[in-house]
Amino acid sequence: MNTLRRNVLVVDDDEGVRLSYLRSLEGARCDVEAVPDGNEALQAMERSAFDLVMLDLRMPGTDGMTVLRTIKQRWPESEVVVITGYPSIESAKEAIRLGANDYFAKPVGPDEIIKAASTALQHKEWTLRRGGPDSNYANSCENITRGERNRCAA
């Protein structure tokens, strides 16, 4: 049985939100790192490969849109889910245009976090199977059972 855990980065300036997402995702077979702002997010991306970034938009320092743009330029194989307390049609369109996998308005509960992560990670797996970024990873996924495809599902 494949016991691969997925690496997830949570970026939010609210400590309560970070801890909530961290607990939800760690219980769903994910290795999670949480940081409070965009600058630390980009530093974490330099240190480690993340399969998924759960990203707030409004934070001190580097804002979420800038972080999203940088991630998709430098680490296109990383999926990004935007979760914001200040949703708007304009920011949703911009986030999706820049490559976000999904866009949610806060508050987001634990089940929704797990489902969003699972959906984004499944999208990443299927993108890699089609020969997208980091296609060497896709070759290692060929023999994964159906149940293991949703690695971050409870």
N, C-alpha and C positions, 0 to 999 in steps of 0.2 A: 504494500500500500504506500502511496506517495504521501509524505508528510510535509511537503513544501508549504512554508508559511509565506504569506505575502507581506511586503514592507509598505507601510502606510505612514505618511506624514500628515499630521493635523496642524493647521496654521490658523490660530485665532487669538486675539488679544484678551479674550475673556477666559480666565482660568477655569471657571466652572464649566464652560463649554468644552474646553480642551480635555478636562478630566472626564466629562461625560462621554465624549467621542472615544477617548482612549479606552475607557472601561468597556464600552460597547464593542469596539473592534478587537481588543485583546481577547475577549471571550469568544470571538468568531474566528479564531485561528489566524490572526494577523499580528505581526510585530509592528508596534506603533511607537512613533516618536512624536512628541508634541512641542511646538515652539510658539512664542507669543507674537511674532511679527514677521514681516516680509524679509527683512535682512537676515534674520536667523534661519528662515526657510531656505533661502538661497545658499547659505553656508552649509546647511544640512544636506542639500542636494549635491553640493560639491563633495561632501564626505561619503555619501552613500547613494546607492541606486534605490529609488522608491517606485513601486508599482503604481501607487495612487497617492495623490495629494488632495486632502480635504481642505479647501481654502476659503477663508473669510475675505471680504473685499475691503472693508474699512478697518484699517489698523494704523498705529503710529509708524512713522518711517515710510518704508516702501509699501505702497498700496497693493491690494490683491490683483488688480488688472495688470500692473507692471510685473508682478511675480508670475502671473499666468503667462503673459507674453514671453518672459524670459525662460520659463520652464519649457514651453512648447518649442522655442527656438533651440535651446541647448540640450534638452532631454525629451525629445518628441515621443519616446516610448512610454513616458509616464502619463497616466491618465489623471485628469484634474476634475474634481467636483467642487463647484462654487456653492457655498452656503453663506447667505448674507442676511443681516438684520435690516438692511436698507434696500429691499428689492425694487427694481424698476424695469420697465420694458426695455429701456435703452441699455441698461447694464446687462440684462439677460442676453440681448442680441449681441452685444459686444463680447461677452464671455464665450458664447457659443461660436462666434466668428473667429475668436482667437484660439479655439480648440478645446474648450471645456467640454467634458463628457455630459455634464448635466448642471443644472442651476436650481437651487432651493432657497426658499425664504424661511428664516428662523421664525419660530422655534421648530426644531427637527428632533423627533424622538429617537430612542435607541433602535427600534425596529426599522425606522426609515433610514437611519445611518447605515445599518447593516445591509439593507436592501440596495441603497445607493452604491455602497462599496462593492457589493457582489455584482451588480449590473456593470459598473465601470470596469471591474477586473475581468469579467466575462468578455466585455467588448475588447479589452486589451488582448486577451488570449485569441479571440477570433481574428483580430487585426493581424496579429503575428502569424497566425496560420495561413493567412492570405499573402504572406511575404512582406508585411509592413516592417517598421523599424525593429531592430533587434531580432531578426528572424531566426537566429540560432536558438533563442528561447523556445520558439515554436517547435523546433525539432525535439526538444526535451519534453514537450507536452503531448506527443502523439499517442502515447499509451495510457493516458490518464482516463480513469473511469468517468462515467457521466456524473456521479455523485461528487467526485473531486473537482469537477470543473467550477463549482461554486465554492471555492476554497474559503471565502469569507462569509459563507452563509452559516447560520447557526445550526 
